[in-house]
């Protein structure tokens, strides 16, 4: 599986909250974020959908 990188901006308060949660759960930030994403419902993207399709970066 190809690994992708995601850079996000967080306030100091949120970053510290995430770090504390990760330490308490003995999980990495990546694992916590992946676990959260896995809880999101699947989206049906059809021809009439207003949801934008993912953009493939050109490298």
Residue frames relative to the residue before (quaternion, step in Angstrom):
aa qw qx qy qz dx dy dz
X 1.0000 0.0000 0.0000 0.0000 0.00 0.00 0.00
X 0.4110 -0.7018 0.5286 0.2432 3.54 -0.93 0.92
X 0.2869 -0.7466 0.5777 0.1625 3.56 -0.96 0.89
X 0.1604 -0.7718 0.6103 0.0784 3.55 -0.99 0.88
X 0.3619 -0.7180 0.5568 0.2086 3.52 -1.24 0.51
X 0.0916 -0.7788 0.6199 0.0280 3.55 -1.08 0.82
X 0.1256 -0.7708 0.6219 0.0575 3.57 -0.74 1.08
X 0.0020 0.7968 -0.6037 0.0250 3.57 -0.85 0.98
X 0.3577 -0.6951 0.5779 0.2342 3.52 -1.27 0.48
X 0.0083 0.7825 -0.6206 0.0487 3.54 -0.92 1.03
X 0.5155 -0.5913 0.5067 0.3576 3.51 -1.19 0.53
X 0.6503 -0.5018 0.3904 0.4158 3.58 -1.25 0.39
X 0.6338 0.5484 -0.3279 0.4360 3.57 0.99 -0.84
X 0.6980 0.4608 -0.2793 0.4717 3.59 0.85 -0.93
X 0.6342 0.5240 -0.3337 0.4603 3.59 0.98 -0.77
X 0.6676 0.4863 -0.3016 0.4763 3.58 0.92 -0.84
X 0.6206 0.5358 -0.3333 0.4655 3.57 1.05 -0.75
X 0.6554 0.5021 -0.2990 0.4785 3.58 0.99 -0.88
X 0.6542 0.5169 -0.3138 0.4543 3.59 0.91 -0.88
X 0.6606 0.5006 -0.3035 0.4699 3.58 0.94 -0.87
X 0.6393 0.5210 -0.3205 0.4660 3.58 0.97 -0.86
X 0.6655 0.5094 -0.3002 0.4555 3.58 0.90 -0.94
X 0.6526 0.5065 -0.3122 0.4692 3.58 0.95 -0.85
X 0.6636 0.5088 -0.2990 0.4597 3.57 0.95 -0.91
X 0.7276 0.4120 -0.2246 0.5003 3.60 1.04 -0.80
X 0.3210 -0.7611 0.4847 0.2876 3.58 1.35 -0.24
X 0.5028 0.6003 -0.4384 0.4412 3.56 0.92 1.05
X 0.5010 -0.6191 0.5024 0.3367 3.55 -1.23 0.45
X 0.6305 -0.5099 0.4094 0.4181 3.56 -1.25 0.31
X 0.6111 0.5512 -0.3504 0.4471 3.58 1.00 -0.76
X 0.6708 0.5028 -0.3004 0.4550 3.59 0.85 -0.95
X 0.6529 0.5123 -0.3169 0.4592 3.60 0.93 -0.87
X 0.6797 0.4754 -0.2918 0.4763 3.59 0.90 -0.90
X 0.6377 0.5132 -0.3318 0.4689 3.61 0.97 -0.78
X 0.6426 0.5196 -0.3230 0.4612 3.59 0.95 -0.84
X 0.6454 0.5097 -0.3224 0.4687 3.58 0.99 -0.80
X 0.6540 0.5157 -0.3155 0.4546 3.59 0.88 -0.94
X 0.6491 0.5288 -0.3175 0.4452 3.58 1.00 -0.79
X 0.6466 0.5116 -0.3328 0.4575 3.62 1.16 -0.38
X 0.5306 0.6355 -0.4120 0.3806 3.61 1.22 -0.28
X 0.4975 -0.6589 0.4626 0.3231 3.60 -0.99 0.73
X 0.5446 -0.5952 0.4808 0.3435 3.55 -1.21 0.58
X 0.2672 -0.7575 0.5777 0.1454 3.56 -1.07 0.78
X 0.2887 -0.7269 0.5959 0.1821 3.55 -0.96 0.88
X 0.0751 -0.7924 0.6053 0.0059 3.54 -0.60 1.16
X 0.0177 -0.8223 0.5666 -0.0493 3.53 -0.38 1.30
X 0.7539 -0.3772 0.2796 0.4596 3.55 -1.32 -0.12
X 0.7551 0.3930 -0.2014 0.4846 3.59 1.01 -0.79
X 0.4390 0.7189 -0.4404 0.3105 3.57 1.27 0.14
X 0.3443 -0.7148 0.5668 0.2221 3.56 -1.16 0.65
X 0.4771 0.6586 -0.4429 0.3774 3.58 1.30 0.04
X 0.4015 -0.7219 0.4980 0.2639 3.61 -0.71 0.99
X 0.4560 -0.6592 0.5254 0.2855 3.56 -1.12 0.69
X 0.5885 -0.5678 0.4209 0.3927 3.60 -1.11 0.55
X 0.3625 -0.7132 0.5624 0.2091 3.53 -1.13 0.74
X 0.2941 -0.7359 0.5819 0.1827 3.56 -0.91 0.94
X 0.3489 -0.7450 0.5200 0.2299 3.60 -0.56 1.07
X 0.3481 -0.7094 0.5688 0.2282 3.54 -1.11 0.66
X 0.0707 -0.8278 0.5566 0.0026 3.54 -0.68 1.07
